[in-house]
Amino acid sequence: MIQKVLVANRGEIALRVMRSCREVGVRSVAVFSDADRKSAHVRYADEAVHIGPSPSNESYLVIDKIMAAAKQSGADAIHPGYGFLSENATFAERCEKEGLIFIGPSAAAILEMGDKITARKKMIAAGVPVVPGTSEPVRDEQEALVTIREIGLPVMIKASAGGGGKGMRLVKEENLVVEALRAARSEAMTAFGDDSVYVEKYIESPHHIEFQILADKVGNTIHLFERECSVQRRHQKVVEETPSPIMTPEIREEMGRHAVDAAKAVNYHGAGTIEFIVDDNLNYYFLEMNTRLQVEHPITERVVGIDLVKEQIRIANGQEISRRQDELRQNGHAIECRIYAEDPDNNFMPSPGLLKHITEPMGTGIRVDGYVHEGYEIPLYYDPMISKLIAWGKDREEAIARMKRALYEYKITGIKTSIRFLERIMEVPDFVEGNYNTHFVEDNFDYLISKDRCDGVCEDLALIAAFLDYQEKLDKDRSLRIGSESRSEWRACGRKRNVGNRL
Ligand code: MV4
């Protein structure tokens, strides 16, 4: 049985994984780069190992360093979180070979789902609907045109090694095929070192709906219903919710069965997500599988009542999933908003820097998965997401009202965040009515970023800013008058405790 887990990640997800470890009595080991020396995941873990300089390709992405840290700390398992090495088959294989349990699927399953052409073939064989298109790589314009004349324009040319929007080209006219092929291939070669591409019918204005699945190593595969992730901007998700406002019980059951079949087709074990695109007539098609725990997993946890990380640990131990399909129900409604350190008024530029003040929402139906605190400097090396705000309600209306209340309570100064942008989303009629698809953000962009309204929040922020400014002035005055040696006793104690820390 797993006694000690090395968490090969940082930020909110590292903390979130460690929290479940603590609840099940498993020790956790953090790894950290220079920039993360004082990060929350390092303080929370039972042990911590330094793995190098701040850039992730010199730390969190270096397999040898993670393996060495695992051995040095005596961990018997590695949880990769999301991003970084989480979908790296080489890493999963190294773990398998070196006797460490990889808390995730087999290297083989990662490889099969990572190659989109292979995945399409597997899905077709398993009877899972895929978007009409090629099932082999297309070699040239001629081959692409054969398919295009079968399925009709417009089409998408996609990189087999791609996913998440990279190496994709939309083609609306036959005479643009050559250039799109060339562009998709060259982008794929640069990004993935593999220029295989395939052709798919273009689905206009789709919904992005994904199914959470869990599979253990003793033959059980279940789904935990869907998440609707259509509120996204440039392939970056912004808001997710479950249940999907467009789903019917019949389609849900059907898609759930297909999601389970998709996972079984690659002998999957662990937590995973089957992504579908869904058109307005509720025709749905397998798009890709994410072979990891996802950012938005908490909304499923809230509505289904399962701790997905605990299930991952059970599965890694060779135990059964704790629940059966027929025991699972969707209870109420959950919405997640991703809070980014970005400036919506300035093309969503990352806004790293010193976080001066933070008041996080609390109370009934609210969960905040974060890692930042006052005085924390958000590093520029990593993803700018600083937290996830999850609101639950007995129904969608209550969940939205609670999310609006929580966003109102959420105050951050020192850096720019997406909080006000998210508040606007909660008021757009199409969102409130559940009437949106993947074009929602671009369709409502002017409303979402217009600067001519204050929404009552500017005022609060101005007050906080003024208060902080005033406090800072007082602090400066005091230190000028008294000098640093006469600081009060409790502050000195606090400093000593910090110095005496593990690090
Ligand atoms: C598509 C599509 C329409 N038709 N494929 C974007 C990311 C990658 N995972 C696949 N993507 C898409 N594939 C066909 N045949 C539209 C998208 C797409 C999209 C998909 C999911 C969520 C957001 C999206 C935003 C733009 C385009």
Boltz pocket constraint, residues with backbone or C-beta under 6 A from the ligand:
constraints:
  - pocket:
      binder: B
      contacts: [[A, 131], [A, 156], [A, 163], [A, 164], [A, 165], [A, 166], [A, 200], [A, 201], [A, 202], [A, 203], [A, 204], [A, 206], [A, 207], [A, 208], [A, 229], [A, 230], [A, 232], [A, 235], [A, 277], [A, 287], [A, 288], [A, 438]]
      max_distance: 6.0
